[in-house]
């Protein structure tokens, strides 16, 4: 998680000045959630629901089957997590400040899908993210990741971040907004 935050901080630092040039479409969290629900339905139709495990707690939903693993943590779950964090650790306190505006986290892994289904999922994810603001893209050693999000005009906040890695068959979504200054404090405390 700390590495992810560090990557986001680096992207904001590099990209904040270039944001004034032109805005692309914003990440639509509703479309992303609908996409994930569609992926789950498509996985079910392809036999993925054969052995499904579900866990539902207040604000937390975990679904794992033959093809997909989905973890979704909403407002109540995030509040519980924030309450449980040690407040005597500088890194934890800085991370809490950074995620103060986050409304929902969602992690999707489709690594265990058959190749044709994985290909369809990748195409649908790319189509949904097409035209969204690309904050950063990294490729190397057979892996890749694209980070999409909405950077405020002054570069102080990042909203609705979506990290997509086709090589890892993963989609990580952070819905809400994160303070770039708070992320900088997290990065400084990690080093």
TIPA-115541 format. One line per field, with one value per atom (N, C-alpha, C): y, x, z; atom name; residue in three letters. Coordinates in Angstrom, 1 decimal, m for minus. Layout:
% TIPA-115541
y: c(Y,...)
x: c(X,...)
z: c(Z,...)
atome: c(CA,...)
residu: c(ALA,...)
***
This chain:
% TIPA-115541
y: c(m1.2,0.0,1.3,1.2,2.4,2.6,1.5,1.7,2.3,1.9,2.5,4.0,4.4,5.8,6.6,6.0,6.6,6.9,5.9,6.0,7.2,7.2,8.3,9.6,9.8,11.0,11.5,10.5,10.8,11.3,10.6,11.0,12.4,12.7,14.1,15.1,14.9,15.9,16.2,15.2,15.3,15.9,15.5,15.9,17.1,17.6,18.7,19.9,20.3,21.5,21.3,20.1,19.9,19.8,19.8,19.6,20.8,22.0,23.2,23.1,22.3,22.3,21.8,20.8,20.3,19.2,19.2,18.2,17.1,15.8,14.7,14.3,13.3,12.9,12.4,12.6,12.1,10.7,10.0,8.6,8.6,7.8,7.7,6.5,6.7,5.6,4.7,5.3,4.5,3.5,4.0,3.1,2.0,2.3,1.3,0.2,0.7,m0.3,m1.2,m0.5,m1.3,m2.3,m1.8,m2.7,m3.9,m3.7,m4.8,m5.8,m5.2,m6.1,m6.9,m6.3,m7.0,m8.1,m7.8,m8.8,m10.0,m9.7,m10.8,m11.6,m11.0,m11.7,m12.5,m12.0,m12.7,m13.9,m13.7,m14.8,m15.9,m15.5,m16.5,m17.3,m16.6,m17.3,m18.3,m18.0,m18.8,m19.9,m20.1,m21.2,m20.8,m19.5,m19.0,m19.1,m19.2,m19.2,m20.6,m21.6,m22.9,m23.0,m22.4,m22.5,m21.0,m20.5,m19.0,m18.9,m18.1,m17.7,m16.2,m15.9,m14.5,m14.1,m13.0,m12.4,m11.0,m10.8,m9.4,m9.0,m7.9,m7.2,m5.8,m5.1,m3.7,m2.9,m2.5,m1.7,m2.5,m3.8,m4.6,m5.8,m6.0,m7.1,m7.8,m9.1,m9.9,m11.1,m11.2,m12.3,m13.0,m14.3,m15.0,m16.3,m16.5,m17.7,m18.2,m19.1,m19.8,m18.8,m17.6,m16.7,m15.4,m14.9,m13.5,m13.4,m12.5,m12.1,m10.6,m10.2,m8.8,m8.5,m7.4,m6.8,m5.4,m5.1,m3.7,m3.2,m2.1,m1.5,m0.2,0.0,1.2,2.1,3.2,4.2,3.6,2.7,2.2,1.3,0.5,m0.3,0.6,1.6,2.5,3.2,3.6,4.2,3.3,2.0,1.0,0.8,0.8,0.6,1.8,3.0,4.2,4.2,3.7,3.6,2.6,1.6,0.5,0.8,1.8,2.2,2.7,2.3,2.8,4.3,5.1,6.6,7.1,6.1,6.5,6.3,5.8,5.6,6.7,7.5,8.6,8.3,7.1,6.7,6.4,5.7,5.4,6.7,7.7,8.9,9.7,9.7,10.4,9.7,8.4,7.7,8.0,8.0,8.4,9.7,10.7,12.1,12.0,11.2,11.1,10.5,9.6,8.9,9.5,10.6,11.2,11.4,11.7,11.9,10.7,9.5,8.3,7.8,7.5,7.0,5.4,4.9,3.5,3.0,1.8,1.0,m0.2,m0.5,m1.8,m2.4,m3.7,m4.4,m5.6,m5.8,m6.9,m7.6,m8.9,m9.8,m10.8,m10.9,m11.9,m12.8,m13.0,m13.8,m15.2,m15.8,m17.2,m17.5,m16.4,m16.6,m17.4,m18.1,m18.7,m17.5,m17.8,m16.7,m16.0,m16.6,m15.9,m14.9,m15.3,m14.5,m13.3,m13.6,m12.6,m11.5,m12.0,m11.1,m10.2,m10.7,m9.9,m8.9,m9.3,m8.4,m7.3,m7.6,m6.5,m5.5,m6.0,m5.2,m4.3,m4.8,m4.0,m3.0,m3.3,m2.4,m1.2,m1.6,m0.6,0.4,m0.2,0.6,1.6,1.1,1.9,3.1,2.8,3.8,4.7,4.3,5.1,6.5,7.4,8.9,9.5,8.6,9.2,9.7,10.6,11.2,10.1,9.9,8.9,9.7,9.4,10.1,9.5,8.2,7.6,6.2,5.8,4.5,3.9,2.7,2.1,0.7,0.4,m0.9,m1.4,m2.7,m3.2,m4.6,m5.4,m6.8,m7.6,m7.4,m8.2,m7.8,m6.7,m6.2,m4.7,m4.3,m2.9,m2.5,m1.1,m0.6,0.8,1.1,2.5,3.0,4.3,4.9,6.1,6.0,7.0,7.8,9.0,9.8,11.2,11.9,13.3,14.2,15.0,15.9,17.3,17.8,19.2,20.2,21.3,22.3,22.8,22.9,23.4,22.3,21.0,19.9,19.5,20.0,19.7,18.4,17.9,16.7,15.8,14.5,13.6,12.9,12.8,12.1,10.9,9.9,8.7,8.1,7.5,6.9,5.4,5.0,3.7,3.2,2.1,1.5,0.2,0.1,m1.1,m1.7,m3.0,m3.8,m5.0,m5.0,m6.2,m7.4,m7.1,m8.2,m8.9,m8.2,m8.8,m9.2,m8.8,m9.1,m8.5,m7.2,m6.5,m5.1,m4.7,m3.4,m2.9,m1.8,m1.2,0.2,0.4,1.7,2.3,3.6,4.4,5.6,5.4,6.4,7.5,8.7,9.8,10.7,11.4,12.2,12.1,12.3,12.2,13.5,14.0,15.2,14.9,15.6,15.5,15.8,16.8,17.2,16.1,15.5,14.4,13.2,12.9,11.8,12.1,13.4,13.8,13.5,13.8,13.5,12.0,11.2,9.7,9.3,9.8,9.4,9.8,11.0,11.5,10.6,10.2,9.4,7.9,7.5,6.1,6.0,7.1,7.1,7.0)
x: c(0.8,0.0,0.9,2.0,2.9,3.5,3.8,4.4,3.4,2.1,1.1,0.9,0.9,0.8,2.0,3.2,4.4,4.3,3.8,3.6,2.7,1.6,0.6,1.2,1.9,2.6,3.5,4.3,5.2,4.4,3.3,2.5,1.9,1.4,0.9,1.9,3.1,4.2,4.6,4.7,5.1,3.9,2.7,1.6,0.8,0.9,0.1,0.2,1.4,1.5,0.9,0.9,0.3,m1.2,m1.8,m3.3,m4.0,m3.4,m4.1,m4.3,m3.5,m3.5,m4.8,m5.4,m6.7,m7.3,m8.6,m9.2,m9.7,m9.6,m10.2,m11.4,m12.1,m13.3,m12.8,m13.7,m13.4,m13.7,m13.1,m13.4,m14.8,m15.6,m17.0,m17.1,m17.2,m17.2,m18.4,m19.5,m20.7,m20.5,m19.8,m19.5,m18.6,m17.6,m16.7,m17.4,m18.2,m19.0,m19.9,m20.5,m21.4,m20.5,m19.3,m18.4,m18.1,m17.7,m17.3,m18.5,m19.7,m20.9,m21.1,m20.9,m21.0,m19.9,m18.7,m17.7,m18.1,m18.7,m19.1,m20.2,m21.1,m22.2,m21.7,m20.7,m20.1,m19.3,m18.6,m17.9,m18.9,m20.0,m21.0,m21.5,m21.8,m22.3,m21.2,m20.0,m18.9,m18.5,m19.3,m19.1,m18.3,m18.0,m17.2,m17.8,m19.1,m19.8,m19.9,m19.2,m19.3,m18.9,m17.9,m17.4,m17.3,m18.3,m18.3,m18.3,m17.4,m17.4,m17.7,m18.6,m19.0,m18.9,m18.4,m18.3,m18.9,m19.9,m20.5,m20.5,m19.8,m19.8,m20.2,m20.5,m20.9,m19.9,m20.2,m19.3,m18.2,m18.3,m17.2,m17.9,m17.5,m18.0,m16.8,m16.8,m15.7,m16.4,m16.1,m16.6,m15.5,m15.4,m14.3,m14.9,m14.7,m15.2,m14.1,m14.4,m13.4,m12.7,m13.3,m12.6,m12.3,m13.0,m12.9,m12.7,m12.0,m11.9,m12.2,m13.2,m13.6,m13.6,m13.0,m13.1,m13.5,m14.6,m15.2,m15.4,m14.8,m14.8,m15.5,m16.7,m17.4,m17.1,m17.9,m17.7,m17.6,m18.6,m18.6,m17.3,m16.9,m15.7,m14.5,m14.4,m13.3,m13.2,m14.4,m14.4,m13.9,m14.3,m13.8,m12.3,m11.8,m10.4,m9.6,m10.1,m9.5,m9.4,m10.5,m10.6,m9.6,m9.3,m8.4,m6.9,m6.6,m5.2,m4.5,m3.3,m2.5,m2.2,m2.5,m2.4,m1.0,m0.2,1.2,2.2,1.9,2.8,2.7,3.7,3.7,3.2,3.7,3.3,1.8,1.3,m0.2,m1.0,m0.6,m1.3,m1.3,m0.1,0.0,m0.9,m0.9,m1.8,m3.3,m3.7,m5.0,m5.4,m4.5,m4.8,m4.9,m4.1,m4.2,m5.5,m6.0,m7.3,m8.5,m8.4,m9.6,m10.8,m10.6,m11.7,m12.1,m11.6,m11.9,m13.2,m14.1,m15.4,m15.5,m14.7,m14.8,m13.5,m13.1,m12.0,m12.6,m12.1,m12.5,m11.3,m11.1,m10.0,m10.6,m10.2,m10.7,m9.5,m9.5,m8.5,m9.2,m8.8,m9.4,m8.3,m7.3,m6.1,m6.4,m7.4,m7.7,m8.7,m9.1,m10.0,m9.3,m10.2,m9.6,m9.2,m8.2,m7.7,m8.8,m9.7,m10.7,m11.6,m11.9,m12.7,m11.8,m10.5,m9.6,m9.5,m9.4,m9.3,m10.5,m11.7,m12.9,m12.9,m12.5,m12.5,m11.5,m10.4,m9.4,m10.0,m10.6,m11.2,m12.3,m13.1,m14.2,m13.6,m12.6,m12.0,m11.3,m10.6,m10.0,m11.0,m12.1,m13.2,m13.8,m14.0,m14.6,m13.6,m12.3,m11.3,m10.9,m11.2,m10.8,m11.3,m10.3,m10.6,m10.4,m10.3,m10.1,m8.7,m8.5,m7.2,m6.2,m5.1,m4.1,m3.0,m2.9,m1.9,m0.5,m0.4,0.9,0.7,1.7,1.8,3.2,3.3,4.6,4.6,5.7,5.8,7.2,7.4,8.7,8.7,9.6,9.8,8.5,7.8,6.6,5.3,5.4,4.2,4.0,2.8,2.4,1.3,1.2,0.1,m0.2,m1.5,m1.9,m2.7,m2.4,m3.2,m4.0,m5.3,m6.2,m6.7,m7.1,m7.7,m8.0,m8.6,m9.0,m8.1,m7.3,m6.4,m7.1,m7.2,m7.8,m6.9,m7.5,m6.9,m5.6,m5.6,m4.4,m3.5,m3.8,m3.0,m3.0,m3.9,m3.9,m4.6,m5.5,m6.3,m6.4,m6.4,m6.6,m7.9,m8.8,m10.1,m10.3,m11.0,m11.4,m10.3,m9.4,m8.2,m8.5,m8.1,m8.3,m6.9,m6.4,m5.1,m5.5,m5.0,m5.4,m4.1,m4.0,m2.8,m3.3,m3.3,m3.7,m2.7,m1.4,m0.5,m0.7,m1.2,m1.6,m3.0,m3.8,m5.2,m5.9,m5.6,m6.1,m6.6,m7.6,m8.2,m8.3,m7.7,m7.8,m8.4,m9.5,m10.2,m10.2,m9.9,m10.0,m10.9,m12.2,m13.2,m13.3,m13.4,m13.3,m12.1,m11.6,m10.4,m9.3,m8.1,m6.9,m6.2,m5.7,m4.9,m3.5,m3.0,m1.6,m0.6,m0.9,0.0,0.2,m1.0,m1.0,m0.2,m0.4,0.4,1.9,2.2,3.6,4.2,3.3,3.8,3.9,3.1,3.2,4.5,4.8,6.0,7.2,7.2,8.4,8.6,7.5,7.6,8.0,7.8,8.2,9.7,10.2,11.7,12.6)
z: c(0.0,0.0,0.0,0.8,0.8,m0.5,m1.3,m2.6,m3.6,m3.5,m4.3,m4.0,m2.7,m2.4,m2.9,m2.8,m3.3,m4.8,m5.6,m7.0,m7.3,m6.6,m6.8,m6.5,m5.4,m5.1,m6.2,m6.7,m7.9,m9.1,m9.4,m10.5,m10.4,m9.2,m8.9,m9.1,m8.5,m8.6,m10.0,m10.9,m12.3,m13.1,m12.8,m13.7,m13.3,m12.1,m11.6,m12.5,m13.0,m13.8,m15.2,m15.7,m17.0,m17.1,m15.9,m15.9,m16.5,m16.4,m16.9,m18.5,m19.1,m20.6,m21.1,m20.6,m21.1,m20.2,m20.1,m19.2,m20.1,m19.7,m20.3,m19.5,m19.9,m19.1,m17.7,m16.8,m15.4,m15.2,m14.3,m13.9,m13.3,m13.8,m13.4,m12.5,m11.2,m10.2,m10.4,m10.8,m11.1,m12.3,m13.3,m14.5,m14.1,m13.2,m12.8,m11.9,m11.0,m10.2,m11.1,m12.1,m13.0,m13.8,m14.2,m14.9,m14.1,m12.8,m12.0,m11.8,m11.6,m11.5,m12.8,m13.9,m15.2,m15.3,m14.9,m14.9,m14.1,m12.9,m12.0,m12.7,m13.3,m14.0,m15.1,m15.9,m17.0,m16.5,m15.4,m14.7,m14.3,m13.7,m13.3,m14.5,m15.6,m16.8,m17.4,m17.2,m17.7,m16.7,m15.6,m14.6,m13.5,m13.3,m12.2,m10.8,m10.8,m9.5,m8.9,m9.5,m9.0,m7.5,m7.1,m5.7,m5.2,m4.8,m4.4,m2.9,m2.4,m1.0,m0.9,0.0,0.2,1.7,1.9,3.3,3.2,4.1,4.2,5.6,5.8,7.1,6.9,7.9,7.7,6.9,5.7,4.9,4.2,4.3,3.6,2.9,1.7,0.9,0.2,0.4,m0.2,m1.0,m2.3,m3.1,m3.8,m3.7,m4.3,m4.9,m6.2,m6.9,m7.8,m8.7,m9.6,m10.4,m10.8,m11.7,m11.1,m10.2,m9.7,m8.2,m7.7,m6.3,m6.3,m5.5,m5.3,m3.9,m3.5,m2.2,m2.3,m1.6,m1.7,m0.3,0.0,1.4,1.3,1.8,1.8,2.9,3.1,4.1,5.5,5.9,7.2,7.5,6.5,6.6,6.7,6.0,6.0,7.4,7.9,9.3,10.3,10.2,11.2,11.0,9.8,9.6,10.2,9.9,10.5,12.0,12.6,14.0,14.6,13.8,14.3,14.1,13.4,13.1,14.3,14.5,15.6,15.4,16.4,16.2,16.8,17.2,17.7,16.6,15.5,14.4,13.4,13.1,12.2,10.8,10.3,9.0,8.9,9.9,10.0,10.1,10.9,11.0,9.7,9.0,7.7,6.7,6.7,5.8,6.0,7.3,7.6,7.1,7.2,6.7,5.2,4.5,3.1,2.6,3.3,2.8,3.4,4.1,4.8,3.8,2.6,1.6,0.9,1.1,0.4,0.9,m0.1,0.2,0.1,m0.8,m1.1,m1.8,m1.4,m2.0,m2.7,m3.8,m4.5,m5.2,m4.9,m5.5,m6.3,m7.5,m8.3,m8.9,m8.7,m9.3,m10.2,m11.5,m12.3,m12.9,m12.1,m12.5,m12.8,m12.2,m12.4,m13.5,m14.3,m15.4,m16.5,m17.3,m18.5,m19.5,m20.4,m21.2,m22.0,m22.7,m23.4,m22.6,m21.4,m20.4,m20.0,m19.7,m19.2,m20.3,m21.6,m22.7,m22.8,m22.6,m22.7,m21.5,m20.4,m19.2,m19.5,m20.0,m20.3,m21.3,m22.3,m23.4,m22.7,m21.9,m21.3,m20.3,m19.6,m18.7,m19.5,m20.5,m21.4,m22.0,m22.5,m23.1,m22.0,m20.8,m19.7,m19.4,m19.4,m19.0,m20.2,m21.4,m22.6,m22.5,m22.6,m22.6,m21.2,m20.2,m18.8,m18.7,m17.7,m17.5,m17.0,m17.8,m17.4,m16.7,m15.4,m14.5,m14.7,m14.9,m14.9,m15.6,m16.3,m16.9,m16.7,m16.2,m16.0,m16.6,m17.3,m18.0,m17.7,m17.5,m17.4,m16.8,m17.1,m16.6,m16.8,m17.9,m18.1,m17.4,m16.6,m15.9,m16.3,m16.2,m16.5,m15.6,m15.5,m14.7,m15.2,m15.3,m15.7,m14.6,m14.2,m13.1,m13.7,m13.5,m14.0,m12.8,m12.9,m11.8,m12.3,m11.4,m11.6,m10.7,m11.3,m10.5,m10.5,m9.3,m9.2,m10.0,m10.4,m11.2,m10.5,m9.2,m8.5,m8.1,m8.4,m8.1,m6.6,m5.8,m4.4,m4.1,m4.9,m4.6,m5.9,m5.6,m6.6,m6.3,m7.3,m7.1,m7.9,m7.4,m8.1,m8.9,m8.2,m8.7,m9.1,m10.3,m10.8,m11.3,m10.7,m11.1,m11.8,m13.1,m13.9,m14.4,m14.1,m14.5,m15.3,m16.6,m17.4,m17.1,m17.0,m16.8,m15.4,m14.5,m13.2,m13.0,m14.1,m14.1,m12.9,m12.7,m11.4,m11.7,m11.0,m11.0,m9.6,m9.2,m7.9,m8.0,m7.2,m7.3,m6.0,m5.9,m4.7,m5.1,m4.6,m4.9,m3.8,m4.2,m3.3,m3.7,m2.7,m3.1,m2.0,m2.5,m1.6,m1.7,m0.6,m0.6,m1.0,m2.0,m2.5,m1.5,m0.7,0.4,1.4,1.8,2.7,2.2,0.9,0.3,0.3,0.1,0.2,1.6,2.6,4.0,4.2,3.6,3.8,3.1,1.9,1.2,2.0,2.5,3.3,4.6,5.2,6.4,6.1,4.9,4.6,4.3,3.7,3.3,4.5)
atome: c(N,CA,C,N,CA,C,N,CA,C,N,CA,C,N,CA,C,N,CA,C,N,CA,C,N,CA,C,N,CA,C,N,CA,C,N,CA,C,N,CA,C,N,CA,C,N,CA,C,N,CA,C,N,CA,C,N,CA,C,N,CA,C,N,CA,C,N,CA,C,N,CA,C,N,CA,C,N,CA,C,N,CA,C,N,CA,C,N,CA,C,N,CA,C,N,CA,C,N,CA,C,N,CA,C,N,CA,C,N,CA,C,N,CA,C,N,CA,C,N,CA,C,N,CA,C,N,CA,C,N,CA,C,N,CA,C,N,CA,C,N,CA,C,N,CA,C,N,CA,C,N,CA,C,N,CA,C,N,CA,C,N,CA,C,N,CA,C,N,CA,C,N,CA,C,N,CA,C,N,CA,C,N,CA,C,N,CA,C,N,CA,C,N,CA,C,N,CA,C,N,CA,C,N,CA,C,N,CA,C,N,CA,C,N,CA,C,N,CA,C,N,CA,C,N,CA,C,N,CA,C,N,CA,C,N,CA,C,N,CA,C,N,CA,C,N,CA,C,N,CA,C,N,CA,C,N,CA,C,N,CA,C,N,CA,C,N,CA,C,N,CA,C,N,CA,C,N,CA,C,N,CA,C,N,CA,C,N,CA,C,N,CA,C,N,CA,C,N,CA,C,N,CA,C,N,CA,C,N,CA,C,N,CA,C,N,CA,C,N,CA,C,N,CA,C,N,CA,C,N,CA,C,N,CA,C,N,CA,C,N,CA,C,N,CA,C,N,CA,C,N,CA,C,N,CA,C,N,CA,C,N,CA,C,N,CA,C,N,CA,C,N,CA,C,N,CA,C,N,CA,C,N,CA,C,N,CA,C,N,CA,C,N,CA,C,N,CA,C,N,CA,C,N,CA,C,N,CA,C,N,CA,C,N,CA,C,N,CA,C,N,CA,C,N,CA,C,N,CA,C,N,CA,C,N,CA,C,N,CA,C,N,CA,C,N,CA,C,N,CA,C,N,CA,C,N,CA,C,N,CA,C,N,CA,C,N,CA,C,N,CA,C,N,CA,C,N,CA,C,N,CA,C,N,CA,C,N,CA,C,N,CA,C,N,CA,C,N,CA,C,N,CA,C,N,CA,C,N,CA,C,N,CA,C,N,CA,C,N,CA,C,N,CA,C,N,CA,C,N,CA,C,N,CA,C,N,CA,C,N,CA,C,N,CA,C,N,CA,C,N,CA,C,N,CA,C,N,CA,C,N,CA,C,N,CA,C,N,CA,C,N,CA,C,N,CA,C,N,CA,C,N,CA,C,N,CA,C,N,CA,C,N,CA,C,N,CA,C,N,CA,C,N,CA,C,N,CA,C,N,CA,C,N,CA,C,N,CA,C,N,CA,C,N,CA,C,N,CA,C,N,CA,C,N,CA,C,N,CA,C,N,CA,C,N,CA,C,N,CA,C,N,CA,C,N,CA,C,N,CA,C,N,CA,C,N,CA,C)
residu: c(UNK,UNK,UNK,UNK,UNK,UNK,UNK,UNK,UNK,UNK,UNK,UNK,UNK,UNK,UNK,UNK,UNK,UNK,UNK,UNK,UNK,UNK,UNK,UNK,UNK,UNK,UNK,UNK,UNK,UNK,UNK,UNK,UNK,UNK,UNK,UNK,UNK,UNK,UNK,UNK,UNK,UNK,UNK,UNK,UNK,UNK,UNK,UNK,UNK,UNK,UNK,UNK,UNK,UNK,UNK,UNK,UNK,UNK,UNK,UNK,UNK,UNK,UNK,UNK,UNK,UNK,UNK,UNK,UNK,UNK,UNK,UNK,UNK,UNK,UNK,UNK,UNK,UNK,UNK,UNK,UNK,UNK,UNK,UNK,UNK,UNK,UNK,UNK,UNK,UNK,UNK,UNK,UNK,UNK,UNK,UNK,UNK,UNK,UNK,UNK,UNK,UNK,UNK,UNK,UNK,UNK,UNK,UNK,UNK,UNK,UNK,UNK,UNK,UNK,UNK,UNK,UNK,UNK,UNK,UNK,UNK,UNK,UNK,UNK,UNK,UNK,UNK,UNK,UNK,UNK,UNK,UNK,UNK,UNK,UNK,UNK,UNK,UNK,UNK,UNK,UNK,UNK,UNK,UNK,UNK,UNK,UNK,UNK,UNK,UNK,UNK,UNK,UNK,UNK,UNK,UNK,UNK,UNK,UNK,UNK,UNK,UNK,UNK,UNK,UNK,UNK,UNK,UNK,UNK,UNK,UNK,UNK,UNK,UNK,UNK,UNK,UNK,UNK,UNK,UNK,UNK,UNK,UNK,UNK,UNK,UNK,UNK,UNK,UNK,UNK,UNK,UNK,UNK,UNK,UNK,UNK,UNK,UNK,UNK,UNK,UNK,UNK,UNK,UNK,UNK,UNK,UNK,UNK,UNK,UNK,UNK,UNK,UNK,UNK,UNK,UNK,UNK,UNK,UNK,UNK,UNK,UNK,UNK,UNK,UNK,UNK,UNK,UNK,UNK,UNK,UNK,UNK,UNK,UNK,UNK,UNK,UNK,UNK,UNK,UNK,UNK,UNK,UNK,UNK,UNK,UNK,UNK,UNK,UNK,UNK,UNK,UNK,UNK,UNK,UNK,UNK,UNK,UNK,UNK,UNK,UNK,UNK,UNK,UNK,UNK,UNK,UNK,UNK,UNK,UNK,UNK,UNK,UNK,UNK,UNK,UNK,UNK,UNK,UNK,UNK,UNK,UNK,UNK,UNK,UNK,UNK,UNK,UNK,UNK,UNK,UNK,UNK,UNK,UNK,UNK,UNK,UNK,UNK,UNK,UNK,UNK,UNK,UNK,UNK,UNK,UNK,UNK,UNK,UNK,UNK,UNK,UNK,UNK,UNK,UNK,UNK,UNK,UNK,UNK,UNK,UNK,UNK,UNK,UNK,UNK,UNK,UNK,UNK,UNK,UNK,UNK,UNK,UNK,UNK,UNK,UNK,UNK,UNK,UNK,UNK,UNK,UNK,UNK,UNK,UNK,UNK,UNK,UNK,UNK,UNK,UNK,UNK,UNK,UNK,UNK,UNK,UNK,UNK,UNK,UNK,UNK,UNK,UNK,UNK,UNK,UNK,UNK,UNK,UNK,UNK,UNK,UNK,UNK,UNK,UNK,UNK,UNK,UNK,UNK,UNK,UNK,UNK,UNK,UNK,UNK,UNK,UNK,UNK,UNK,UNK,UNK,UNK,UNK,UNK,UNK,UNK,UNK,UNK,UNK,UNK,UNK,UNK,UNK,UNK,UNK,UNK,UNK,UNK,UNK,UNK,UNK,UNK,UNK,UNK,UNK,UNK,UNK,UNK,UNK,UNK,UNK,UNK,UNK,UNK,UNK,UNK,UNK,UNK,UNK,UNK,UNK,UNK,UNK,UNK,UNK,UNK,UNK,UNK,UNK,UNK,UNK,UNK,UNK,UNK,UNK,UNK,UNK,UNK,UNK,UNK,UNK,UNK,UNK,UNK,UNK,UNK,UNK,UNK,UNK,UNK,UNK,UNK,UNK,UNK,UNK,UNK,UNK,UNK,UNK,UNK,UNK,UNK,UNK,UNK,UNK,UNK,UNK,UNK,UNK,UNK,UNK,UNK,UNK,UNK,UNK,UNK,UNK,UNK,UNK,UNK,UNK,UNK,UNK,UNK,UNK,UNK,UNK,UNK,UNK,UNK,UNK,UNK,UNK,UNK,UNK,UNK,UNK,UNK,UNK,UNK,UNK,UNK,UNK,UNK,UNK,UNK,UNK,UNK,UNK,UNK,UNK,UNK,UNK,UNK,UNK,UNK,UNK,UNK,UNK,UNK,UNK,UNK,UNK,UNK,UNK,UNK,UNK,UNK,UNK,UNK,UNK,UNK,UNK,UNK,UNK,UNK,UNK,UNK,UNK,UNK,UNK,UNK,UNK,UNK,UNK,UNK,UNK,UNK,UNK,UNK,UNK,UNK,UNK,UNK,UNK,UNK,UNK,UNK,UNK,UNK,UNK,UNK,UNK)
***
